Amino acid sequence: MKVCIVCPYGISSPGGVWNHIQNLSHEIKNRKIDHIIVLPTSNYNLKNKNYYQIGKTFKIRSAGSIANITISPFIGDQVKKFLSYYNPDLIHIHEPFAGSLPMFFIKYAKCKIVATFHSNKGTWLYKYKMSTLFKSLYNKIDYRIAVSKSSKNYINKYFKNNYVIIPNGINTKNFKSYKTSNNSKILNLLFIGRNDKRKGLKYLIQALENYKFEFPIKLTIIGHEYKGNKIDGIKICNPGIVSEELKQQILINSDILCAPSLGYESFGIILLEAMASNTIVIASNIEGYNEIITHDINGLLFEPRNPKSIYDSINYIYKNKQHKDLIIKNGQNTLNNYDWNNISDKIIEVYKNLK
């Protein structure tokens, strides 16, 4: 079987869709399935022969973030040429309406098409109800996957159909390093997120600035350049964008991951990575996150945009060590549903049934 996986986003700023595709690629490679990943050209150096680049990316504001996608109407011939050369048995397209690259693949495909819908908020094309333009392309899709209930509910508003939920996941083996017990009184607090308002960092900062903690805190901020003021009693470490390996190590050495996003999160990979690291998760009670976190069972949920709610969550975890250990244990049990070994089995089963 030859599978072509289409990623709509340039990877100069990697995100959840790209991580999903990389994990899927790794798993199907282990199962000896011939595949290639097609994605837009970017300034990221791709040396792997399993990548093929078509079209340049442009930064488009979408769903509270910036998406690097191809919008050129002139890449159709390149797509046709590639399909003729590679001749796939199946095309797996992620976010089929995110730019012109995936849409040209649907248009010119002569084989079965699987589409995975990741987002729970669409581009302006959706918001202005122009989805009728996509109906002829949509009808060519043979199998439809959504990564969460919120992404399924969103796409189903515009294209009513049967969607099978196959979630995002993580490679739990990557996080099996032993966590050293924190015998100091310092609470290691972690934020991971791009420099987007929707990630909600300012509300975490307000919680640390406006409320008095009875214990010292070290806040590490990954992926976001912090330009704010110093905070009394809070040590701030801001390494910016880090390697995957360093991110994993910082997660393992943290006590709490705080995810104060405002919305537009169809899923929460970083929440699972924290659980796999035996790190407590406190997160906004929003769609996507509350599908993974059950409050006070495998993490804590707080009110979005509410610094006092964040403050209360941090305090609760610090002062309830026994319950903290139970939350960590429940988090480990949650991971069974999101291990990439199990997820890839489901996706490959889809491939085989369509072939």
N, C-alpha and C positions, 0 to 999 in steps of 0.2 A: 504494500500500500504506500502511495506517495501522497503526503499531506502538505498543503500550502497554508501556513498560518499568517494572517494579515493583521499587522498592528498599525493603527491609524496615526499614532503619535510618534514624533521624533523623540529620541531618548537622551537629548542633551540635559533634560530635566526629568529623570526617571520618576515614574509614579506607579500606582497600583496595577494598572492594566499591563504595563511592561513587566512588572514583577510576576504577575500571573502568567504571562506568556513565557517568560524565562523558565519558570518552574514547570510548566506544562512541557516545554521543549526538553528539559532535562529528563523528565519522566518517560516521555515517549521514545527518547533516544535510548534509554535503558532497556526499552522493550523492542529495540531494533526496528522501529518504524521510520522509514525514510521521510524526512520532512525538511522544509525550508521556511524561514521567517522573512516576510516582505514588509518593509517599513519605509517611511520617508527618509531622505538624506538628511543628515545632521552633522554637526561638527564633532560628533563623538566618533572616535576611531574604532571601527568594527573590523576585526581581523578574522573573525570566525566565518568559515566558508558556508555556514548555514544561514547567513544573512544576505538579503538582496535588497538594494535600495532604489526606490523610484520616487521622484518628485521632491521638491524643496518644501520646507515647513514655514508656516507663518504663525505668529502668535495671535490667537483669537481668545477673547474673554468669553468664558462659558462657565455657567454654574458656580459663580463665585471664585473662579480660578482662571489660570491662563493655560490654554491648550496649544501645543505645537502640532499643527496638522497641515496637511496638503490641501489647498483649495484650487489648484490649477485645473482648468478644463482641458488642458492640452497633454495630459499624460496617458490618455486612452491607448495610443499606439504602443507606448512602452509596456503597458499592462498586457495588451494582446500579444506582443512579441514575447514577453516572459511566459505567458500561459502556453504559447505554442512550443517554447523551448522546454519548459519543465513538465508540461502535460500531467498535472496532478489528478489523482483519483478523487480527491476531496479537498475543498477549501474551507478553512475555519476562520471566519472573520470576527474580529473583536470590535465592538462599537461600529456597526455597519453604516451608520449615517454620520460618522465623525470625519467630515472632509471628503474629498473627491477620490482618494486612493481606494478605500473599501468599496465605494459605490461603483467604480469602474470594474473592480473585480467581480462584483455581483453581475454587472451588465454583460460582461464578456465570458463569464464562466460557462463551461460545457460539461460540468460535473456537479456532483452533489455539494450543497452549501450548508454548513453549520454556522450559526451566528450566536455570539455571546453578548448579552446586553449588561453592561457594568453600571451605568449611571442611573441615579434616581432623579436627576434634573437634566433637562435637555438644553440644546443650544437655542438661539433665537428662532431657528427654523421651527422647532416644536412650539415655542411659546406663541408664535404668530399663526399657529395651526396650519402650517404649510406642509404638513405630513402627507397630504394627498399627492404631492409631487413624488413621494417615495414609494407609493403603493405598488407600482409595477416592479420595482426592485425588490421590495419586501416580499412580494408573492413568489419570487424565485428562491427564497430561503426554504430549505427542506427541514431544518430542525432548529428550534429556538431555545436557547439557554439563558436564564437570568441568574446572577450571582447572589441575589437576596430577594426577600419578599418586597422590599421597597423598590428595587430596580424592576422587578416583575410588575408591580402595581403601576409604576410610572409608564413603562412602555405599553402596557395593556390599555392605557387611556387613549392611546393614539392608534394602536394596532391590536385589536382584540384577537387573541389566539391562545393556543395552549403553550405555555412556557414551563420548562422543567427547571427547577432550581438546583444548580450544582454550584456550591459556594466557592469563594476563594479559599486559599489555605496556606499552610506554611510547611516547610521541611523541619519537623520537630527535632530531628537529629542534630541540626545546626545549633540548638540551644541546650544541649545536654551537659554543658560545662557545670561543674559544681559551683553553687552559690556560696560564697564565704559569708558566714554570719556576721552581721553588723553589730559589734559589741559597743560601739561608740554611741553617744547620745545624738549624733548628727543624723538627721533624716535626709537620705539621698532621693531627691525629687527629680523627675525627668520629663521633659517635653520634647516631642519629635514632630516636626511639621515644616512644610514649605512656608515661604514668606507670603502667606495669603491671609487676608482678614478673617476668612471663614474658619481658619484653624483656631481662632479664639485665644491666642497667647495673651492678649492684653488683659483678659479677665483673670487669668492665672496670676499675672503680675499685680493686678489690682488686689487680689486676695492676699498676696504677700506684703503689699504696701500698706493696706488699709486696716489689717487685723493683726493683733499681737499674738505670736506663737510663744509657748512656754519652753520651746526647745529649738536648737539651732538647725538651720536647713541649708543644704547645698542644692542649688537648682542647676541642672545641666540642660542646655538648650541646643538641640541638634537640628540642622537643616534650615535654620532661621537666624539671620544676623540680628543680634539684640543691640539696639541703639538707645535703650532707655537708661534711666538713672540708676545709681547704686541704691540698694535697699538695705536698711539697717537690719543687722542680724542674719542676712541672707548672703551666702557666698554664691556668686553666679559664674558658671563656667560655660563658655560659648564656643565650642569647636567648629560650629558651622556645619557644612556638608562633610560627612565622614564616609569611610569605606563600610561595606556591609559587615566586615569582620569586626571593625571597631564599634560599630553600632550594636552588634550582638553582645560584645563584651561590656559596653556601658549599660545595656539593658540588664544583664546578669548582675551587675554591681549596684543596681538601683533598688530602692525600697518601694517606690511608687511611680507609676507612669500616669501622668495627667493628660487626658485628651479632651480639651475644652471646646471642641469644634462647635460651630454654630448651626451646622446643617450641611446638606449636599454630600453626605457620606453614605453611599449605598452599602458600604461594608467597612470593616475596621481591621485590616491586616495587622496593624501595629498592636492592637489589643491582644491578638492571639500570640504575637511574638513576645509580648510582656508575660502572658500566662506561661508560655513555654520556658521563660527565664525565671519562673517563680517570683515574678514581680507583681505586686498588687496593681490592679487597674482601677482608676477612678475616671469617669467619663461623662460627658454631656448625655442627658436623656433625650437622644434624637434617633430618628429612623436610621437603620444600619447598625448603629452601636447597640441599641436596645434589643436587637435580634441576637446579639452575642452575649451581652451582659444581662444577667438577672440580678437585680439590686439586692445587695447584702448576701448573695449566694456565691457568685464567682467574681464579684467586683462591686463597686459602688457607682450609682448613677446620681448625678447632680443636675440641678436646674440650669439650662443654658443661659449664658450671659449673666450669671449670678455669682459674683466673687464670694459672697458670704456662704453660699452653698458649697463652693470649692473649699473654702476655709474649714467648714464643718467636716467635710469628707476627709481632708488631710488629718485633722485632729482626731477623728474617730479611729482611723487606722493606727495612728501612733500610740493611742492610749488603750487599744484593745488587742494586745498581742495574741492572745489565745484564739480570738475570732479571726484575726489576720491569717493565722496558720490554716484554719479551716477554709477560708476564701482561696488561699493558694492551692490547697488540695483540690477544691472544686474546679478551679481553673485548669488544673492538669487533666481532670476528667473531661472537661469541655473539649479539649484538643482532639480527642478521638474522631470527632465529626469533621475536623478541618485539616487532617493530615494529607499532604499531597499524594502520598501513595494510594490512599483510598479515593481521593477526588479524581486522579488520573485514570483509575480503573473505570469510573463512571463515564468519563469523556471518551475513552478508547472504546468502550462498549457502544457508545453512540456511533462512532466511526464505523465499527464493524457491522452494525445493523443497517447502516445506510449504503455501504459499499455493494 
